[in-house]
């Protein structure tokens, strides 16, 4: 009887020691060159030892804007900074006990979440962009003088909500003539106009994926709250019938395609289209998966608003699209803790409305 009791005591001490030793950590969205939302109550958040005190400072010269927080029983903490003036450049310094995390060249401006499918994902350096377009973007990036920055969320999905986000490069990037080609074209033109017309610096959080549905970007709770939710789940289950067999055929066809057309230029010149991906349990279009991995970990990062370019993948069921987008937006506003602005692109008709009106017309 004494031995099991001793083992329990040792286990309890080990668990307690692990919790108490939890280091000060912030999500990947906090890095050097980050953009923080201007105004008051801008959140800074992360993990520390349960019950630990956390101090957050934004330091720019003699200016020290600060806030504090206590980590909860799970080690989570959230501090809200006081009024942050637009254009301020400094360091974000986070301390807890002996731990310190410092993020340099931090900028105060407008932060915009850029979501949707391929039309939002399409970058300035895409093959379809003319050289004149690319050069214009490079000239604009030079003129921006580091006041437009981007965090590109890695394209991954998950079955359950994740606690940390993955970045394509893992950190905020200052947009320059050398890397503007990797920025979403829609997001770049949006940010460049804001900076040019208002002089307000802009941070772009790019979270988009071609061919995805709106339900992929929704939390389970927001999808289930809609009248269309049950139907969406049934469609998902029906689409998974015999998916293993279909996936094997797809892989064989893709291998042949890639051997025939080895470069993007060859595919463009021959107007060759790759085989359409097969719907699988891990499909990026599956309900909630992209929200879980690409949006949930960002919450509640301070935002000025969101721009949205999506809808083509929901063409077959346009009459419920409005309900789904509304539920998604309401959920984001609640979870990010701010009634932020929302701009969306009205889908264009791809053929003559007199002869072949696209199904997405009701979405408009």
C-alpha positions in Angstrom: 0.0 0.0 0.0 2.9 2.4 0.8 4.5 1.9 -2.6 1.5 3.0 -4.7 1.1 6.0 -2.4 4.8 6.9 -2.8 4.4 6.6 -6.6 1.4 8.9 -6.5 3.3 11.5 -4.4 6.2 11.4 -6.8 3.9 11.7 -9.8 2.1 14.7 -8.2 5.4 16.4 -7.5 6.6 15.9 -11.1 3.3 17.2 -12.5 3.4 20.2 -10.2 7.1 20.8 -11.1 6.3 20.7 -14.8 3.4 23.2 -14.5 5.5 25.6 -12.3 8.4 25.4 -14.8 6.3 26.4 -17.8 8.3 29.1 -19.5 6.9 32.4 -20.7 5.7 31.8 -24.3 3.7 33.8 -26.9 2.1 32.5 -30.1 4.0 32.8 -33.3 1.9 35.8 -34.4 4.1 37.7 -32.0 7.5 38.2 -33.6 10.0 40.8 -34.6 8.5 43.3 -37.1 5.0 42.7 -35.9 2.2 45.2 -36.3 -0.1 45.9 -33.3 -3.5 47.3 -33.7 -3.7 51.0 -32.7 -6.1 52.3 -30.1 -6.8 51.1 -26.7 -7.2 47.6 -25.2 -4.9 45.9 -27.8 -4.4 42.3 -26.5 -1.1 40.6 -25.9 -1.4 37.0 -24.8 0.4 33.7 -24.3 1.3 31.2 -21.6 3.3 31.2 -18.4 3.5 29.3 -15.1 0.0 29.1 -13.5 -0.6 32.0 -11.3 2.5 33.9 -12.6 2.4 37.7 -13.0 3.1 38.9 -16.5 4.1 42.5 -17.4 3.8 43.8 -21.0 5.6 47.0 -22.2 5.6 48.8 -25.5 8.7 50.9 -25.4 9.5 53.6 -27.9 12.2 56.0 -26.7 11.0 57.5 -23.4 7.4 56.2 -24.0 6.5 53.1 -22.0 2.9 51.9 -22.5 2.3 48.9 -20.2 -0.2 46.5 -18.8 -0.1 43.4 -16.6 -1.9 40.0 -16.3 -2.0 36.9 -14.2 -1.7 33.4 -15.7 -4.7 31.2 -15.0 -4.7 27.6 -13.8 -3.8 26.4 -17.3 -1.1 29.0 -17.7 -3.0 31.2 -20.1 -2.8 35.0 -19.7 -4.0 38.0 -21.6 -3.0 41.7 -21.0 -4.5 44.7 -22.8 -2.3 47.6 -23.6 -3.5 51.2 -23.1 -3.9 53.6 -26.1 -1.4 52.9 -28.8 -0.7 55.8 -31.1 -0.6 55.1 -34.9 2.8 55.1 -36.4 4.8 54.4 -33.2 7.8 52.1 -33.7 9.4 50.4 -30.7 9.9 47.2 -28.8 7.3 44.9 -27.3 8.7 43.5 -24.1 7.0 40.8 -22.1 8.3 39.7 -18.7 7.4 37.0 -16.1 9.7 36.2 -13.3 13.2 35.7 -14.8 11.8 35.2 -18.3 11.8 38.0 -20.8 10.6 38.0 -24.5 11.5 41.0 -26.6 10.1 41.7 -30.1 12.0 44.4 -32.0 10.9 46.9 -34.7 7.3 46.6 -33.6 4.9 49.0 -35.4 1.5 50.4 -34.4 -1.0 50.6 -37.2 -4.0 48.9 -38.7 -4.1 45.1 -38.7 -6.3 43.3 -41.3 -7.2 39.6 -41.5 -7.2 38.6 -45.2 -9.3 35.4 -45.8 -10.9 33.4 -48.5 -10.0 31.1 -51.3 -7.7 31.3 -54.4 -8.6 34.9 -55.4 -7.3 36.1 -52.0 -4.4 33.7 -52.0 -3.2 34.7 -55.5 0.1 36.6 -55.1 1.6 39.6 -56.8 4.3 37.3 -58.3 1.9 34.9 -59.9 2.6 33.9 -63.5 -0.5 35.6 -64.8 0.7 39.0 -63.5 2.3 41.1 -66.2 5.8 42.4 -65.7 4.4 45.9 -65.5 2.1 44.9 -62.6 5.1 43.3 -60.8 7.2 46.4 -61.3 4.4 48.6 -60.0 4.2 46.5 -56.9 8.0 46.7 -56.4 7.9 50.5 -56.8 5.0 50.7 -54.3 6.8 48.5 -51.8 9.8 50.8 -52.0 7.7 53.8 -51.4 6.0 52.2 -48.4 9.3 52.3 -46.5 8.5 49.3 -44.3 5.1 50.5 -43.3 3.2 47.5 -44.8 4.0 44.1 -43.3 2.6 40.6 -43.6 2.2 37.5 -41.6 1.4 34.6 -43.9 -0.4 31.8 -42.1 0.7 28.3 -43.2 -1.9 26.3 -45.0 -2.8 23.5 -42.6 -5.9 22.0 -41.2 -6.9 20.3 -37.9 -9.7 18.4 -36.5 -9.6 20.3 -33.2 -8.9 23.9 -32.3 -5.1 24.5 -32.1 -3.4 26.8 -29.6 -0.6 28.1 -31.8 -0.5 29.2 -35.4 2.1 28.2 -38.0 3.5 30.8 -40.3 4.8 30.2 -43.8 8.2 31.6 -42.6 7.3 31.7 -38.9 7.3 35.4 -38.4 6.1 38.9 -39.6 7.8 40.1 -42.8 8.4 43.8 -43.7 7.3 44.0 -47.3 10.0 45.2 -49.6 10.6 45.2 -53.4 12.3 41.8 -52.9 9.4 40.0 -51.3 6.2 41.8 -52.4 5.8 39.1 -55.0 4.9 36.7 -52.1 2.1 39.0 -50.9 -1.6 38.4 -51.7 -2.4 40.7 -54.7 -5.8 41.7 -53.3 -4.3 42.3 -49.8 -1.4 44.3 -51.2 -3.5 46.6 -53.2 -5.8 47.1 -50.2 -3.0 47.9 -47.8 -1.1 50.1 -50.3 -4.2 52.3 -50.8 -4.8 52.6 -47.0 -1.2 53.7 -46.5 -1.2 56.1 -49.5 -4.5 57.8 -48.6 -4.3 57.8 -44.8 -0.5 57.3 -44.1 -1.5 54.7 -41.5 0.8 51.7 -41.4 -0.8 48.3 -42.2 -0.3 44.8 -41.0 -1.7 42.0 -43.2 -2.5 38.5 -41.7 -3.0 36.3 -44.7 -5.1 33.2 -44.0 -6.5 31.9 -47.3 -6.5 28.7 -49.3 -7.7 28.0 -52.9 -10.8 25.9 -53.5 -12.0 26.1 -49.9 -15.6 26.5 -48.7 -16.9 29.0 -46.1 -17.7 26.1 -43.7 -14.0 25.2 -43.6 -13.4 28.6 -42.0 -16.1 28.3 -39.5 -15.9 27.0 -35.9 -18.0 23.9 -35.1 -20.2 26.0 -32.8 -20.9 28.7 -35.4 -21.7 26.2 -38.1 -23.9 24.2 -35.8 -25.8 27.3 -34.9 -27.1 27.8 -38.5 -30.1 26.1 -40.1 -27.8 24.9 -42.9 -25.3 23.3 -40.5 -26.9 19.8 -40.4 -27.1 19.7 -44.2 -23.5 20.8 -44.6 -22.4 17.9 -42.3 -24.5 15.4 -44.3 -22.9 16.6 -47.6 -19.5 16.2 -46.0 -20.2 12.6 -45.0 -21.7 11.8 -48.4 -18.6 13.2 -50.2 -16.4 10.8 -48.2 -17.9 7.7 -49.7 -15.2 5.5 -51.3 -12.7 8.3 -50.8 -9.7 5.9 -50.4 -10.3 4.4 -53.9 -10.8 7.8 -55.4 -7.7 9.2 -53.8 -5.5 6.4 -55.3 -6.8 7.2 -58.8 -6.1 10.9 -58.2 -2.5 10.3 -57.1 -1.9 8.3 -60.3 -3.4 11.0 -62.5 -1.4 13.7 -60.7 1.8 11.8 -61.2 1.2 11.7 -64.9 0.3 15.3 -65.1 3.4 16.5 -63.3 5.6 14.3 -65.5 4.0 15.8 -68.6 4.0 19.5 -67.5 7.0 20.1 -65.2 6.9 23.8 -64.8 4.1 26.4 -64.2 5.1 28.1 -67.5 4.5 24.8 -69.4 1.1 24.4 -67.8 0.1 28.0 -68.5 1.3 27.8 -72.2 -0.7 24.6 -72.7 -3.7 25.6 -70.6 -3.2 22.4 -68.7 -5.3 21.8 -65.6 -4.1 19.5 -62.9 -6.5 16.7 -61.8 -9.0 18.0 -59.3 -8.1 16.9 -55.7 -10.2 14.2 -54.2 -12.3 15.1 -51.1 -10.8 13.3 -48.1 -11.3 13.6 -44.3 -8.4 16.0 -44.2 -9.6 18.1 -47.2 -9.1 21.8 -46.8 -12.7 22.2 -47.8 -14.0 20.1 -44.9 -16.0 21.8 -42.2 -14.1 23.6 -39.4 -10.6 22.3 -40.3 -9.1 25.6 -41.5 -10.7 27.6 -38.7 -9.2 25.2 -36.1 -5.6 25.5 -37.4 -5.5 28.9 -39.1 -7.9 31.2 -37.3 -8.5 29.9 -33.8 -4.8 30.3 -32.8 -4.9 34.0 -33.8 -7.7 34.8 -31.4 -7.9 37.4 -29.9 -5.2 39.3 -31.8 -6.2 43.0 -32.3 -7.8 43.7 -35.7 -9.0 46.8 -37.5 -11.1 44.5 -39.7 -11.2 41.6 -42.2 -11.3 41.4 -46.0 -12.9 38.3 -47.6 -12.8 37.0 -51.1 -14.5 33.6 -51.3 -17.7 32.0 -52.5 -16.9 30.1 -55.7 -16.6 26.8 -53.9 -20.1 27.4 -52.4 -21.7 28.0 -55.8 -23.8 24.8 -55.7 -25.6 26.0 -52.6 -25.8 29.8 -53.0 -29.0 30.4 -51.0 -27.5 29.4 -47.7 -24.2 31.2 -48.3 -25.4 34.4 -46.7 -26.4 32.6 -43.5 -23.1 30.9 -43.3 -20.9 34.0 -43.9 -23.0 36.0 -41.4 -22.5 33.2 -38.7 -18.8 33.1 -39.5 -18.4 36.9 -39.1 -20.4 37.1 -35.9 -18.3 34.3 -34.4 -15.1 36.0 -35.4 -16.2 39.3 -34.0 -17.1 37.6 -30.7 -13.9 35.6 -30.5 -11.6 38.4 -31.4 -13.5 40.6 -29.0 -14.0 43.5 -31.4 -16.8 44.7 -33.7 -14.3 45.0 -36.5 -15.0 46.1 -40.1 -15.8 43.5 -42.7 -15.3 44.0 -46.5 -16.1 41.3 -49.0 -15.7 41.0 -52.8 -18.9 40.6 -54.8 -18.4 37.6 -57.1 -18.3 38.4 -60.8 -20.3 36.5 -63.4 -17.9 34.5 -65.6 -20.2 34.3 -68.6 -23.0 36.2 -70.3 -26.0 36.6 -67.9 -28.4 36.3 -70.8 -27.1 32.8 -71.8 -25.4 31.3 -68.7 -25.9 33.0 -65.4 -23.5 31.5 -62.8 -25.1 29.8 -59.8 -23.2 32.3 -57.6 -25.6 35.1 -58.7 -27.9 34.6 -55.7 -24.8 35.1 -53.4 -24.6 38.7 -54.6 
